[in-house]
Amino acid sequence: MSEPHGKMSGVVLATRSGLDTVPPPVLILAGIASVQFGSAVAATLFDQAGPAGVVLLRLFFAAVLLLPLTRPRLAGRPRPQLLAVAGFGVTLAGMNWSFYEAIARLPLGPAVTVEFAGPLTVAILGSRRLLDLLWAALAGGGVALLAFAGSDGSASGGLDPWGLLLALLAGTLWACYILLSQRVGSVFTGLQGLAVALAVATVLMLPAGLIEGGSALARPEVLAGGLAVAVLSSMIPYSCELTALRRVPAATFGLLMSLEPAFAALAGVLVLGQRLRPSTLAALLMVVAASAGTTLESGRRTPPSLD
């Protein structure tokens, strides 16, 4: 396949799947819910395999499941495409590892809130419309309020400083993920680029994952948990997001991701037993309103179908 020229050509040449018929906002929201509940499940495995060990299992199982389905071909591809997918793999490894290390030190809601600084920055820098900037400001206000309140009502001053730094690093890599996934999704057929990136990320995580996870990685209950995390946190969300990013700008995607803290807090309540306070609920209403607003604006600006 020759290299497509521009994003729209990539959409035309890509193999269409069932996900292509689903509206992009629905795909993004499904991915958000899946990844946050997957993160909550992952946190329950840290005592046995450690964050790096769980990341390794997550990436390994996701790659094993996706590679046979996509059968990616790298031979004959231009160097820029290979560098893009390799960079995507490095970003996936770093983003997942830093985030899991963060939620090992912080409650899930505040960790995701701090991490959200990455895609929010993409949304602000990528938009040229005043209304989009206002939606971003509303989402940012909700994120700030949630960060100060925490998912359990604690003040941000009591949060682990290393956890905060790791969450900020994860947010920076998340911003890179948004931009790289759009690039990879436009030049690789279907989900082939994602499969290759997951394989690259798995290889990169092998040393740290084996050292930290040790013999626990062979326990049936840990393997089963790792498989569940791979499906919830990698297979479902990355497939949904890559498909959606072929049809929406990175700025719109970043704004929709403002729902991440809300879903994280909900997962914390249902899976990890964290409590929601009035200030947290107010913050969630702010980010929900911002996401609803940008979704409506995106719908008004959706380009005509190419079919």
C-alpha positions as semicolon CSV with decimal commas, in nm:
position;residue;x (nm);y (nm);z (nm)
1;M;0,000;0,000;0,000
2;S;0,142;0,338;-0,094
3;E;0,167;0,610;0,168
4;P;-0,159;0,811;0,176
5;H;-0,139;1,184;0,136
6;G;-0,325;1,353;0,419
7;K;-0,569;1,232;0,683
8;M;-0,872;1,191;0,455
9;S;-0,678;0,967;0,214
10;G;-0,581;0,750;0,508
11;V;-0,947;0,710;0,597
12;V;-1,037;0,607;0,242
13;L;-0,755;0,350;0,216
14;A;-0,804;0,202;0,564
15;T;-0,996;-0,122;0,597
16;R;-1,339;-0,041;0,730
17;S;-1,460;-0,243;1,029
18;G;-1,774;-0,255;1,233
19;L;-1,637;0,022;1,453
20;D;-1,636;0,260;1,155
21;T;-2,017;0,267;1,162
22;V;-2,028;0,387;1,524
23;P;-2,033;0,766;1,585
24;P;-1,689;0,887;1,704
25;P;-1,821;1,036;2,034
26;V;-1,973;0,699;2,126
27;L;-1,646;0,522;2,051
28;I;-1,449;0,768;2,263
29;L;-1,686;0,740;2,560
30;A;-1,683;0,360;2,541
31;G;-1,305;0,367;2,542
32;I;-1,299;0,600;2,841
33;A;-1,528;0,379;3,049
34;S;-1,337;0,065;2,959
35;V;-0,992;0,201;3,036
36;Q;-1,090;0,347;3,374
37;F;-1,253;0,029;3,500
38;G;-0,953;-0,158;3,364
39;S;-0,725;0,071;3,566
40;A;-0,924;-0,004;3,880
41;V;-0,890;-0,377;3,817
42;A;-0,515;-0,331;3,755
43;A;-0,474;-0,156;4,091
44;T;-0,602;-0,468;4,266
45;L;-0,305;-0,664;4,120
46;F;-0,025;-0,428;4,229
47;D;0,035;-0,604;4,562
48;Q;0,117;-0,926;4,377
49;A;0,292;-0,823;4,054
50;G;0,371;-0,454;4,098
51;P;0,280;-0,178;3,853
52;A;0,551;-0,273;3,599
53;G;0,450;-0,640;3,608
54;V;0,084;-0,553;3,547
55;V;0,179;-0,320;3,260
56;L;0,382;-0,601;3,103
57;L;0,088;-0,844;3,125
58;R;-0,150;-0,583;2,988
59;L;0,067;-0,504;2,685
60;F;0,166;-0,868;2,623
61;F;-0,188;-1,003;2,620
62;A;-0,311;-0,713;2,407
63;A;-0,036;-0,775;2,151
64;V;-0,096;-1,151;2,149
65;L;-0,468;-1,097;2,089
66;L;-0,432;-0,831;1,821
67;L;-0,132;-0,941;1,612
68;P;-0,295;-1,259;1,471
69;L;-0,609;-1,064;1,385
70;T;-0,435;-0,782;1,199
71;R;-0,124;-0,956;1,056
72;P;0,064;-0,629;1,003
73;R;0,323;-0,603;0,727
74;L;0,624;-0,378;0,776
75;A;0,829;-0,474;0,471
76;G;0,848;-0,197;0,212
77;R;0,698;0,073;0,433
78;P;0,858;0,419;0,422
79;R;1,094;0,506;0,706
80;P;0,866;0,781;0,845
81;Q;0,584;0,528;0,894
82;L;0,814;0,285;1,077
83;L;0,946;0,563;1,300
84;A;0,591;0,676;1,377
85;V;0,474;0,330;1,486
86;A;0,794;0,275;1,686
87;G;0,741;0,608;1,860
88;F;0,382;0,506;1,926
89;G;0,508;0,189;2,097
90;V;0,755;0,383;2,312
91;T;0,476;0,622;2,409
92;L;0,239;0,338;2,502
93;A;0,500;0,176;2,726
94;G;0,595;0,500;2,900
95;M;0,238;0,624;2,939
96;N;0,108;0,299;3,087
97;W;0,403;0,247;3,321
98;S;0,410;0,602;3,458
99;F;0,032;0,602;3,507
100;Y;0,027;0,268;3,690
101;E;0,310;0,387;3,912
102;A;0,102;0,699;3,981
103;I;-0,216;0,512;4,078
104;A;-0,007;0,291;4,305
105;R;0,058;0,611;4,504
106;L;-0,258;0,818;4,444
107;P;-0,636;0,757;4,444
108;L;-0,761;0,685;4,093
109;G;-0,970;1,003;4,054
110;P;-0,697;1,258;4,140
111;A;-0,437;1,062;3,938
112;V;-0,649;1,073;3,623
113;T;-0,731;1,438;3,688
114;V;-0,364;1,535;3,697
115;E;-0,292;1,314;3,396
116;F;-0,566;1,494;3,205
117;A;-0,342;1,802;3,180
118;G;-0,189;1,639;2,871
119;P;-0,495;1,602;2,645
120;L;-0,640;1,928;2,777
121;T;-0,328;2,106;2,654
122;V;-0,374;1,942;2,313
123;A;-0,734;2,064;2,306
124;I;-0,640;2,422;2,389
125;L;-0,343;2,444;2,152
126;G;-0,521;2,266;1,868
127;S;-0,839;2,476;1,864
128;R;-0,888;2,802;1,676
129;R;-1,248;2,861;1,784
130;L;-1,335;3,078;2,082
131;L;-1,622;2,849;2,183
132;D;-1,389;2,548;2,195
133;L;-1,154;2,743;2,420
134;L;-1,445;2,823;2,652
135;W;-1,538;2,454;2,671
136;A;-1,174;2,377;2,748
137;A;-1,174;2,640;3,024
138;L;-1,486;2,485;3,179
139;A;-1,332;2,137;3,164
140;G;-1,009;2,273;3,308
141;G;-1,198;2,430;3,598
142;G;-1,363;2,098;3,674
143;V;-1,030;1,921;3,653
144;A;-0,873;2,171;3,894
145;L;-1,160;2,136;4,141
146;L;-1,142;1,758;4,125
147;A;-0,766;1,770;4,178
148;F;-0,805;1,977;4,494
149;A;-1,098;1,773;4,627
150;G;-0,970;1,426;4,532
151;S;-1,197;1,133;4,473
152;D;-1,213;1,072;4,847
153;G;-1,250;1,435;4,953
154;S;-0,889;1,478;5,064
155;A;-0,691;1,792;4,991
156;S;-0,437;1,783;4,710
157;G;-0,168;1,888;4,955
158;G;-0,188;1,542;5,111
159;L;-0,118;1,357;4,786
160;D;0,213;1,182;4,730
161;P;0,446;1,422;4,540
162;W;0,609;1,139;4,341
163;G;0,264;1,019;4,245
164;L;0,178;1,368;4,120
165;L;0,498;1,388;3,914
166;L;0,433;1,046;3,764
167;A;0,077;1,147;3,678
168;L;0,210;1,461;3,507
169;L;0,455;1,248;3,310
170;A;0,171;1,017;3,208
171;G;-0,028;1,323;3,098
172;T;0,260;1,445;2,882
173;L;0,288;1,105;2,718
174;W;-0,091;1,096;2,680
175;A;-0,070;1,415;2,473
176;C;0,195;1,248;2,256
177;Y;-0,032;0,941;2,229
178;I;-0,318;1,152;2,091
179;L;-0,101;1,301;1,817
180;L;0,087;0,981;1,732
181;S;-0,225;0,762;1,725
182;Q;-0,383;0,998;1,474
183;R;-0,072;0,972;1,257
184;V;-0,048;0,592;1,288
185;G;-0,421;0,546;1,231
186;S;-0,400;0,741;0,906
187;V;-0,114;0,545;0,747
188;F;-0,169;0,188;0,870
189;T;-0,457;-0,028;0,754
190;G;-0,718;-0,097;1,023
191;L;-0,554;-0,167;1,358
192;Q;-0,221;-0,293;1,220
193;G;-0,030;0,005;1,357
194;L;-0,172;-0,051;1,704
195;A;-0,071;-0,418;1,697
196;V;0,288;-0,331;1,604
197;A;0,304;-0,058;1,869
198;L;0,180;-0,297;2,137
199;A;0,451;-0,547;2,040
200;V;0,717;-0,275;2,063
201;A;0,584;-0,163;2,402
202;T;0,583;-0,522;2,532
203;V;0,950;-0,570;2,444
204;L;1,040;-0,242;2,611
205;M;0,858;-0,340;2,933
206;L;1,012;-0,690;2,959
207;P;1,308;-0,603;3,188
208;A;1,116;-0,392;3,440
209;G;0,808;-0,614;3,429
210;L;1,000;-0,937;3,491
211;I;1,211;-0,784;3,768
212;E;0,914;-0,634;3,952
213;G;0,657;-0,904;3,881
214;G;0,885;-1,203;3,935
215;S;0,720;-1,540;3,994
216;A;0,382;-1,373;4,051
217;L;0,349;-1,333;3,674
218;A;0,302;-1,711;3,647
219;R;0,016;-1,733;3,899
220;P;-0,317;-1,820;3,731
221;E;-0,510;-1,548;3,914
222;V;-0,255;-1,283;3,815
223;L;-0,253;-1,401;3,453
224;A;-0,633;-1,393;3,444
225;G;-0,632;-1,044;3,592
226;G;-0,371;-0,931;3,340
227;L;-0,583;-1,064;3,055
228;A;-0,888;-0,877;3,187
229;V;-0,684;-0,558;3,216
230;A;-0,551;-0,605;2,862
231;V;-0,902;-0,632;2,720
232;L;-1,048;-0,348;2,927
233;S;-0,753;-0,108;2,922
234;S;-0,590;-0,180;2,585
235;M;-0,793;-0,377;2,333
236;I;-1,126;-0,199;2,374
237;P;-1,015;0,163;2,434
238;Y;-0,726;0,177;2,185
239;S;-0,937;0,018;1,911
240;C;-1,221;0,262;1,977
241;E;-0,993;0,565;1,997
242;L;-0,785;0,486;1,688
243;T;-1,102;0,437;1,487
244;A;-1,253;0,760;1,621
245;L;-0,935;0,961;1,557
246;R;-0,964;0,889;1,185
247;R;-1,281;1,101;1,183
248;V;-1,230;1,373;1,445
249;P;-0,955;1,633;1,501
250;A;-0,708;1,580;1,786
251;A;-0,848;1,891;1,959
252;T;-1,203;1,751;1,965
253;F;-1,073;1,419;2,091
254;G;-0,885;1,595;2,371
255;L;-1,195;1,784;2,480
256;L;-1,408;1,470;2,488
257;M;-1,147;1,307;2,706
258;S;-1,243;1,556;2,979
259;L;-1,479;1,282;3,096
260;E;-1,182;1,073;3,209
261;P;-1,182;1,206;3,570
262;A;-1,555;1,142;3,601
263;F;-1,525;0,780;3,488
264;A;-1,215;0,735;3,705
265;A;-1,401;0,855;4,013
266;L;-1,692;0,623;3,932
267;A;-1,455;0,327;3,888
268;G;-1,291;0,421;4,218
269;V;-1,629;0,408;4,392
270;L;-1,746;0,081;4,240
271;V;-1,421;-0,116;4,234
272;L;-1,187;0,040;4,492
273;G;-1,440;0,167;4,748
274;Q;-1,350;0,537;4,722
275;R;-1,608;0,797;4,825
276;L;-1,751;1,091;4,631
277;R;-1,794;1,429;4,803
278;P;-2,013;1,726;4,691
279;S;-1,708;1,911;4,557
280;T;-1,619;1,606;4,349
281;L;-1,970;1,585;4,208
282;A;-1,955;1,956;4,117
283;A;-1,629;1,899;3,933
284;L;-1,776;1,604;3,745
285;L;-2,075;1,815;3,635
286;M;-1,834;2,074;3,496
287;V;-1,640;1,825;3,286
288;V;-1,959;1,651;3,170
289;A;-2,101;1,987;3,056
290;A;-1,780;2,068;2,870
291;S;-1,776;1,731;2,699
292;A;-2,143;1,758;2,602
293;G;-2,081;2,103;2,458
294;T;-1,787;1,999;2,246
295;T;-1,972;1,688;2,127
296;L;-2,258;1,904;1,999
297;E;-2,015;2,140;1,829
298;S;-1,833;1,846;1,672
299;G;-2,161;1,713;1,536
300;R;-2,236;2,046;1,368
301;R;-1,893;2,046;1,202
302;T;-1,884;1,678;1,095
303;P;-1,773;1,655;0,729
304;P;-2,000;1,478;0,478
305;S;-1,959;1,101;0,445
306;L;-1,709;0,972;0,190
307;D;-1,914;0,662;0,114
